[in-house]
Amino acid sequence: MKVAKVAVVGCGPSGLCAIKNCISEGFEVVAFEQTSEIGGEWNSNLEVGPNVHSKIYEGLETNFTKELMEYSDFSYDEKVTESFLTQDKVFKYFKSYTKKFELKKYIKFNHRVIRIRPVDDQWEIIVQNLKNDEFETIFSDTVFICNGLSAPWMPKFEGQNIFKGNILHSRDYRNTKMFKGEKVLLIGSGTSAFDMVIAIDKVAKKIVWLNKIQQTHGKQVNLNLSSNSIIKTSQVKRFTKSGAEFEDGSFEEFSIIAFATGYDFTFPFLSVDSGISVYDKCVQPLYKQCINANRPSMAIIGLPWFTLRIPLFELQIKFCMQYWSGRKNLPSREEMLQDIQEDFKTRNITENLHKAHYLGFAKHGLYFDDLAKTSGIEPLKQVLVDLSTHQVQHAFENYKTFRFYNYKVLNDFEFSCNCKLNLIKNEDDKV
Ligand SMILES: Cc1cc2nc3c(=O)[nH]c(=O)nc-3n(C[C@H](O)[C@H](O)[C@H](O)COP(=O)(O)OP(=O)(O)OC[C@H]3O[C@@H](n4cnc5c(N)ncnc54)[C@H](O)[C@@H]3O)c2cc1C
């Protein structure tokens, strides 16, 4: 397959990387971004609302050191010496990347992609100009879908509709104001849940944190929470007007229930004949979790979760470019479908479709290696895989202090970690 024109949907970190790599390849590129700025999640002003894309909250610090959040061809400014960064520094990094590679001229801002459908050998893309409400149709040989996450995923419990207090999803969490003096049930076991529980613990009357990770991985995450907080591993049986009954037979009263339970994958702009379907958090059929096996001139970037983000985007994009540039030939549709089935079997996905895109830090290196070996691109440096495993372990051991450490990548295989105790800020945060 040799293409000339590429369309990119979304200009967050994955879309920017797609634009950069396509122009280096000599493709004609047009990118659409529904907001007025690049950066996706990192373009945040802490607003909440139906048209707000970013879910970054007040005081957020990255959960990975900056070396794990950069493209291989562009490093953070030398002046940024700390490892874990605030939102403004990450946003600045993506702005500098955009400037250095002159990406803005390829982007149509305030343009929302509302429809993508195959027409002959091309993709017809209908775009809405959000400034003047006019519609435009373009045609492209290939499409990179880089729209990020926007649809909150929430488990359903009996009685949820009769609960009289407030229910919110972490999508709409920006600060702890609404939790002051309240009794809170927090459900979730990802990084947002960890950050939220630490912050809410300081202001709430009581917080019960339902954290499934302790059940699934059998690990006790050390958070040094106050005595107002308890961690529960027993599932909610049902909600009542004033609280929740748990499967262990206990009952607790709450005024707020907060779900930090992640997001669903949604592609509201894809036509039914795009070849892609989404069911139970599983986007199908995708060769190596990115190329549309039914119509391989489309790729969806960034689906694998519980892994590094920026290095993942770059590898997936370079993987696709090997085929779209004509340097490599894709396997047949049947071979790609077979590969997907084998991958599912190896990862035991058959019964758990919702885990189809789960990688996990113990094994994500295998996926990165597979992308590299299959397409003949540079693999992810071993030091980055090792560093990420180390950091995740560290976070498990003491989530409250893991960001006090400073990391340095020394070479392709080694990194240093500054674990001096005098970096520990508070007495009660000691490891
Ligand atoms: C609270 C929070 C904290 C996080 N912390 C970290 C961290 O510490 N480290 C880390 O590596 N990652 C972190 N992430 C993950 C973060 O999502 C990624 O770093 C990265 O921003 C994802 O890039 P993306 O380009 O795939 O998606 P996004 O950043 O979500 O960008 C998608 C872009 O597509 C646009 N778009 C969507 N639909 C359309 C459409 N129809 N038409 C046109 N444009 C569209 C959006 O406006 C947006 O600009 C965090 C995420 C959240 C929510």
The ligand as a MOL file (V3000), in Angstrom:
LIG
                    3D

  0  0  0     0  0            999 V3000
M  V30 BEGIN CTAB
M  V30 COUNTS 53 58 0 0 0
M  V30 BEGIN ATOM
M  V30 1 C -6.3960 12.9440 34.7300 0
M  V30 2 C -5.4200 12.3590 33.7720 0
M  V30 3 C -4.0790 12.2660 34.1100 0
M  V30 4 C -3.1600 11.7060 33.2130 0
M  V30 5 N -1.8550 11.6230 33.5750 0
M  V30 6 C -0.9560 11.0970 32.7180 0
M  V30 7 C 0.4420 11.0250 33.0480 0
M  V30 8 O 0.8380 11.4200 34.1270 0
M  V30 9 N 1.2820 10.4910 32.1370 0
M  V30 10 C 0.8740 10.0510 30.9200 0
M  V30 11 O 1.7000 9.5900 30.1180 0
M  V30 12 N -0.4360 10.0990 30.5780 0
M  V30 13 C -1.3400 10.6030 31.4360 0
M  V30 14 N -2.6660 10.6720 31.0870 0
M  V30 15 C -3.0700 10.0800 29.8060 0
M  V30 16 C -3.2370 11.1330 28.7100 0
M  V30 17 O -4.5050 10.9070 28.2300 0
M  V30 18 C -2.1650 10.9650 27.6730 0
M  V30 19 O -0.9460 11.4360 28.2060 0
M  V30 20 C -2.4170 11.7200 26.3750 0
M  V30 21 O -2.9110 13.0080 26.5900 0
M  V30 22 C -3.3530 10.9950 25.4400 0
M  V30 23 O -3.1250 11.5360 24.1800 0
M  V30 24 P -4.1410 11.3970 22.9640 0
M  V30 25 O -3.6270 12.2730 21.9170 0
M  V30 26 O -4.3270 9.9650 22.6320 0
M  V30 27 O -5.5330 11.8830 23.5310 0
M  V30 28 P -5.9470 13.2840 24.1150 0
M  V30 29 O -4.8420 13.9160 24.8480 0
M  V30 30 O -7.2000 13.0110 24.8580 0
M  V30 31 O -6.2650 14.1600 22.8190 0
M  V30 32 C -7.3200 13.8730 21.9510 0
M  V30 33 C -7.6390 15.1080 21.1340 0
M  V30 34 O -8.6000 14.7800 20.1310 0
M  V30 35 C -9.5500 15.8130 20.0390 0
M  V30 36 N -10.7780 15.2440 19.4650 0
M  V30 37 C -11.5680 14.2770 20.0090 0
M  V30 38 N -12.5940 13.9900 19.1800 0
M  V30 39 C -12.4550 14.8020 18.1020 0
M  V30 40 C -13.2070 14.9770 16.8950 0
M  V30 41 N -14.3110 14.2690 16.6570 0
M  V30 42 N -12.7910 15.8950 16.0070 0
M  V30 43 C -11.6630 16.6450 16.2330 0
M  V30 44 N -10.9300 16.5250 17.3590 0
M  V30 45 C -11.3070 15.6030 18.2720 0
M  V30 46 C -9.6760 16.3250 21.4680 0
M  V30 47 O -10.2060 17.6240 21.5410 0
M  V30 48 C -8.2350 16.2300 21.9600 0
M  V30 49 O -7.5290 17.4280 21.7170 0
M  V30 50 C -3.6030 11.2340 31.9570 0
M  V30 51 C -4.9520 11.3410 31.6150 0
M  V30 52 C -5.8530 11.9020 32.5030 0
M  V30 53 C -7.2960 12.0020 32.1260 0
M  V30 END ATOM
M  V30 BEGIN BOND
M  V30 1 1 1 2
M  V30 2 1 2 3
M  V30 3 2 2 52
M  V30 4 2 3 4
M  V30 5 1 4 5
M  V30 6 1 4 50
M  V30 7 2 5 6
M  V30 8 1 6 7
M  V30 9 1 6 13
M  V30 10 2 7 8
M  V30 11 1 7 9
M  V30 12 1 9 10
M  V30 13 2 10 11
M  V30 14 1 10 12
M  V30 15 2 12 13
M  V30 16 1 13 14
M  V30 17 1 14 15
M  V30 18 1 14 50
M  V30 19 1 15 16
M  V30 20 1 16 17
M  V30 21 1 16 18
M  V30 22 1 18 19
M  V30 23 1 18 20
M  V30 24 1 20 21
M  V30 25 1 20 22
M  V30 26 1 22 23
M  V30 27 1 23 24
M  V30 28 2 24 25
M  V30 29 1 24 26
M  V30 30 1 24 27
M  V30 31 1 27 28
M  V30 32 2 28 29
M  V30 33 1 28 30
M  V30 34 1 28 31
M  V30 35 1 31 32
M  V30 36 1 32 33
M  V30 37 1 33 34
M  V30 38 1 33 48
M  V30 39 1 34 35
M  V30 40 1 35 36
M  V30 41 1 35 46
M  V30 42 1 36 37
M  V30 43 1 36 45
M  V30 44 2 37 38
M  V30 45 1 38 39
M  V30 46 1 39 40
M  V30 47 2 39 45
M  V30 48 1 40 41
M  V30 49 2 40 42
M  V30 50 1 42 43
M  V30 51 2 43 44
M  V30 52 1 44 45
M  V30 53 1 46 47
M  V30 54 1 46 48
M  V30 55 1 48 49
M  V30 56 2 50 51
M  V30 57 1 51 52
M  V30 58 1 52 53
M  V30 END BOND
M  V30 END CTAB
M  END
